[in-house]
Amino acid sequence: YTVKQAVAAGRETAWVEGYIIGYSATAQFKLISDNFSDHEASHNIVLADNILESDDKFMIPIDLGNGVQNIKDSLNLKDNTHLLYRKVKIHCFFTKVLQVIGGRPITDYELLPNE
């Protein structure tokens, strides 16, 4: 799925492919693309179909907290700031995360070459 397709699909397990454009630092979804020292930068990432996306409806937060530890260690932006704007494919269940459709738990991922 693209991010837009994943948001529309909801409540199923599938692959979603997009760019890591930041993380959300609050209980309500709010994109942050800087200040990766924040504790929340280690708990979730936000994907979009393009790196310039500004409409929340076309972003999907991915919860890193309820998955395999090595996936969390590999994808979080607090420890991996070089992954900002990197294309990734994530296998997860689409459900509510931060009050919007998101993904959790992650069962697999793949870093993709940027186009």
C-alpha positions, 0 to 999 in steps of 0.5 A: 500500500501507499500511505494514502491507501493504508489510511483508507484501508484501516484495520488490516495487516499489510505492507505500507511504503512511504518516506519517514518524514518525522515523528509525533510527540504528543498524545494527539497526532502532530508531526515533528521533523526536527528535535530528535532528542525528544523522548517520543522520537524513539517511540514512533515514526510518521510516513508519507507518500512524499517528503513534502507532505503537509496534510495530516490526512496523508500521513500515517504514524507507526508505533514502534513500542509494540513490536520487535525490539531490534525493529524499534532500535533500527527505525527510531529517529532519536538514534537514527536521524539519518533515516529522516526522508528515507523510503521504507516499507513496513509490515504492520496492523493498521489501527488507531495510533495517536487518534488517527489511523496508524500502524502497530505492531510492526512485524517486519520492515525494509529500508528502500533506495530513495527514488 
